[in-house]
């Protein structure tokens, strides 16, 4: 059996599956992708196009544990998690884009705090399917806001960040974990979404969309 998230992340899980279930993210839009080379992205950041098709690629040197579901009991200290994610198109003239909401869990009082703009390094995003990397970028602009003790940031991945032949709407549809008729999770998402940030105070943090196992098997 699979569980949706660890207990303190229940709200984030509701956001993720709620927006998909209610259709709050637009599904209309033109298909588009970038080239198989690194290009500057509109709004900031650099695509991971030269790594298209690569398996296990990450811009930051992530540990092996970053490619596993989050443990049921994460280690103490600040934790980066995914909030909502999906496809968004704001108007007919908008080419559409992938959006990701990041959450930084409250740390114990007195712990170092993340710098507001990540010292200029930005965030890195990688999306990998069965045949390797289908899209990604690094140096994406990030500005954190704070509400009720939880820090939040929004990332935007334009079509140019996707590998040739990919489109944001289709990729977004493969990011949620599959569910059965009773809305029970039945496996891992077809595509793995990994987001990582490196901060001068907190070091390297990452999060993915994989679902923790609720026991062996």
WOFEN-V371859 format. One line per field, one symbol per residue. ss: DSSP state (~ for helix, > for strand, _ for the rest). A space follows every 50 residues. Layout:
ss = ???
This chain:
ss = _>____~~~~~~~~~~~~~~~~_________________>_____>>_~~ ~____________~~~~____________>>>>>>>>>________>>>> >>>>_____________~~~__>>>>>>>__>>>>>>>>>____>>>__> >>>>>>>>~~~>_____~~~~~~_____>_____>______>>>>>>>>_ __>>>>>>____>____
